[in-house]
Amino acid sequence: MNPLGAMACAAGKGLFAGVAGTAAMTASSTIEMKLRGRPASTTPAVAACKVLGIELAEEQQKAGFANAVHWLYGTAWGSMRGYLALAQLPPLGAAAAFFATVWGTELAMLPKLGVTPPVSQWGTTEIAVDAFHHAVYAAATSCAYMLLEQ
């Protein structure tokens, strides 16, 4: 396969894997929200609104938009997992690099947009919970990608 075809194939498989990873992250965060009694996060909507220059007036709009952004963002990141496979990293190395890239981007981007405080101000529990959800996402996306590779 030519290099462009290989990239397209890896990205396509990654998108499907990203859906699986997003579903797993959605499940883990839904369970955690119920256990901790916290509301759903609107941070994805707030960040996307800032980037796109739009305003949402109603909380129901923010909740729906946050959900759409979560699914689109998680699905799109799956393509990166495909590109890591092209780099011929071993599966665990690719999964670890994927986790570090996805979570590291969040930790840098959201404070830069002004929608969350810097991670240094989060507290140990919030850092652990956030890391856990991103680890679930990275592991599920990587497992799904490896299954698609077979």
C-alpha positions as CSV (number, residue, x, y, z in Angstrom):
1,M,0.0,0.0,0.0
2,N,1.3,3.5,-0.8
3,P,2.1,5.8,2.2
4,L,-1.0,8.0,1.6
5,G,-3.3,4.9,1.5
6,A,-1.7,3.6,4.6
7,M,-2.3,6.9,6.4
8,A,-5.9,6.9,5.3
9,C,-6.5,3.3,6.3
10,A,-4.9,4.0,9.8
11,A,-6.9,7.1,10.3
12,G,-10.2,5.4,9.3
13,K,-9.6,2.5,11.7
14,G,-8.6,5.0,14.3
15,L,-11.9,6.9,13.9
16,F,-13.9,3.7,14.5
17,A,-11.6,2.9,17.5
18,G,-12.2,6.5,18.8
19,V,-15.9,5.8,18.9
20,A,-15.3,2.8,21.0
21,G,-13.0,4.7,23.3
22,T,-15.4,7.6,23.6
23,A,-18.2,5.1,24.5
24,A,-16.0,3.6,27.2
25,M,-15.0,7.0,28.6
26,T,-18.7,8.0,28.6
27,A,-19.6,4.9,30.6
28,S,-16.8,5.5,33.1
29,S,-17.6,9.2,33.6
30,T,-21.4,8.5,33.9
31,I,-20.7,5.9,36.6
32,E,-18.3,8.3,38.4
33,M,-20.8,11.2,38.2
34,K,-23.5,9.1,39.8
35,L,-21.2,7.8,42.5
36,R,-19.9,11.3,43.3
37,G,-23.2,13.1,42.8
38,R,-21.7,15.6,40.4
39,P,-23.4,17.1,37.4
40,A,-22.2,16.5,33.8
41,S,-19.4,18.7,32.7
42,T,-20.1,21.5,30.2
43,T,-16.4,22.1,29.8
44,P,-16.3,20.6,26.2
45,A,-19.1,23.0,25.2
46,V,-17.5,26.0,26.8
47,A,-14.2,25.2,25.1
48,A,-15.7,24.6,21.7
49,C,-17.8,27.8,22.0
50,K,-14.7,29.8,22.7
51,V,-12.8,28.3,19.7
52,L,-15.8,28.7,17.4
53,G,-16.8,32.1,18.7
54,I,-20.4,31.1,19.5
55,E,-22.6,31.6,22.6
56,L,-25.2,29.2,23.9
57,A,-27.8,30.8,26.1
58,E,-29.6,27.9,27.6
59,E,-28.2,25.1,29.9
60,Q,-30.0,22.5,27.8
61,Q,-28.2,23.8,24.7
62,K,-24.9,23.6,26.6
63,A,-25.5,20.1,27.7
64,G,-26.5,18.9,24.2
65,F,-23.5,20.7,22.6
66,A,-21.1,19.3,25.3
67,N,-22.3,15.8,24.5
68,A,-21.8,16.4,20.7
69,V,-18.4,17.9,21.2
70,H,-17.4,15.0,23.5
71,W,-18.3,12.4,20.9
72,L,-16.8,14.3,17.9
73,Y,-13.6,15.1,19.7
74,G,-13.2,11.6,21.0
75,T,-13.9,10.1,17.7
76,A,-11.5,12.4,15.9
77,W,-8.7,11.7,18.3
78,G,-8.9,8.1,17.4
79,S,-7.2,8.9,14.1
80,M,-4.1,9.8,16.1
81,R,-4.1,6.2,17.5
82,G,-3.9,5.0,14.0
83,Y,-1.0,7.2,13.1
84,L,0.9,5.9,16.2
85,A,0.4,2.4,14.8
86,L,2.0,3.5,11.6
87,A,5.0,4.6,13.6
88,Q,5.4,0.9,14.4
89,L,5.4,1.4,18.1
90,P,4.6,-1.7,20.1
91,P,0.9,-1.8,21.1
92,L,1.5,-0.9,24.8
93,G,3.9,1.9,23.7
94,A,1.4,3.2,21.3
95,A,-1.4,3.1,23.9
96,A,0.9,5.0,26.4
97,A,1.9,7.6,23.8
98,F,-1.8,8.0,22.9
99,F,-2.8,8.5,26.5
100,A,0.0,11.0,27.1
101,T,-0.9,13.0,23.9
102,V,-4.6,13.1,24.5
103,W,-4.5,13.9,28.3
104,G,-1.5,16.3,27.9
105,T,-3.4,18.2,25.2
106,E,-6.4,18.6,27.5
107,L,-4.2,19.7,30.4
108,A,-2.5,22.4,28.2
109,M,-5.4,23.5,26.0
110,L,-8.3,23.9,28.5
111,P,-6.4,26.3,30.9
112,K,-5.1,28.2,27.9
113,L,-8.6,28.7,26.7
114,G,-9.6,29.9,30.2
115,V,-12.2,27.2,30.7
116,T,-10.4,25.4,33.6
117,P,-7.8,26.4,36.1
118,P,-4.3,25.0,35.5
119,V,-3.9,21.4,36.7
120,S,-1.7,22.6,39.5
121,Q,-4.9,24.0,41.1
122,W,-7.1,21.0,40.6
123,G,-6.3,18.9,43.7
124,T,-5.2,15.3,43.8
125,T,-8.7,13.7,43.5
126,E,-9.7,15.7,40.4
127,I,-6.4,14.9,38.7
128,A,-6.8,11.2,39.5
129,V,-10.4,11.1,38.3
130,D,-9.5,13.0,35.1
131,A,-6.5,10.8,34.4
132,F,-8.6,7.6,35.0
133,H,-11.2,8.7,32.4
134,H,-8.5,9.5,29.9
135,A,-6.8,6.2,30.6
136,V,-10.1,4.3,30.0
137,Y,-10.4,6.2,26.7
138,A,-6.9,5.5,25.6
139,A,-7.1,1.8,26.6
140,A,-10.4,1.2,24.9
141,T,-9.4,3.1,21.8
142,S,-6.1,1.1,21.6
143,C,-7.9,-2.2,22.2
144,A,-10.5,-1.4,19.5
145,Y,-7.7,-0.4,17.1
146,M,-5.8,-3.6,17.7
147,L,-8.9,-5.6,17.0
148,L,-9.4,-3.7,13.8
149,E,-5.8,-4.4,12.8
150,Q,-6.4,-8.2,13.0
